[in-house]
Each structure stands twice: as structure tokens, then as C-alpha cells.
Amino acid sequence: MALLHRALVAWFVALVFLVLLVLQLDHRTQWSWFLVLVPVWFWDCLIIVLLALHIFSQYFSQDLRSRPWYFCRRLVTLMSPILLKITFQCLLCNRLDSPSSGIALYYLFIPLWLLLLAAIVKLTRILVPVCRE
């Protein structure tokens, strides 16, 4: 998928999501929050498919078959943030649809906190070089 196509799809998905969000927040509709987040989940599924195609094309084009742990680590490293985001979205939709569901806010935000912690660690490792003497 070309860069222009990805940008157009991203803008369209963001526009549809924001329209659905505004309609839901203004109480113009009585839709489920799962339905409001469908464009975001569509985007996440598209990203997962593109990442999987990229990883498997690298696996078959290079000699990564001799290093299977590198392949597995790369797959987990690239897929886990999106899966944490989807988990957070599902928990949030469940909480918003039924506030008496019994899910505490602490447990609701655990996937988001893990995602932010992993992003901070990754950026710190990139920005702060390790002195190896």
C-alpha cells in the first residue's frame, strides 16, 4: 500500500470515527460504543495485516529461517502494541456501555499503561546511547 493511500485511509477513518464520536457524545444516537469504535478497529486490523505481510516478506526474502528467535521477537515486538491498544479499547467500550459492569478503572487502564511504559522504554533506548567501552 503506497504512502498516499495509507494517508488517505487514515484521514478517512479518523473523520468517520470523529463523526461517530460526536454523534454519540451529543446523544443524537443510542449506539453501542463498540459500534462507534468500528473505524478504529478497522484501522488496527489493516495495520496488523500490513505488519504481518511485511514481517513474513522479510522472513522469506532474507535468511531468517536460521534465526527463528529473531523472527519471533520481531513479531511480538511489532504486534504487541496494537494488541494492547485493542484490549484497552474493548475494556473501555465494555465500561462505557455498562458502567455497572464491575471493572475498576485501575484494571481498565492497565493495557494503556503497559503500552505507554513500553513506548517510554523504547524511546529512551533510542535517544540515550549506551556507552560500551
Number of C-alpha atoms within 10 A of each C-alpha: 6 6 8 9 10 14 11 11 14 14 12 13 18 15 13 15 18 15 13 20 16 13 15 16 11 8 10 10 11 9 13 14 19 16 13 20 18 15 20 17 18 12 16 16 15 14 15 16 12 13 15 15 12 11 17 15 11 13 16 10 10 10 10 14 12 9 10 12 11 13 17 11 11 12 15 12 12 14 15 13 18 16 17 17 17 18 17 20 21 17 18 17 18 18 18 14 14 11 11 10 10 8 14 11 11 8 11 18 16 14 19 18 14 14 18 13 12 15 13 12 11 11 11 11 11 10 9 8 8 8 5 4 3
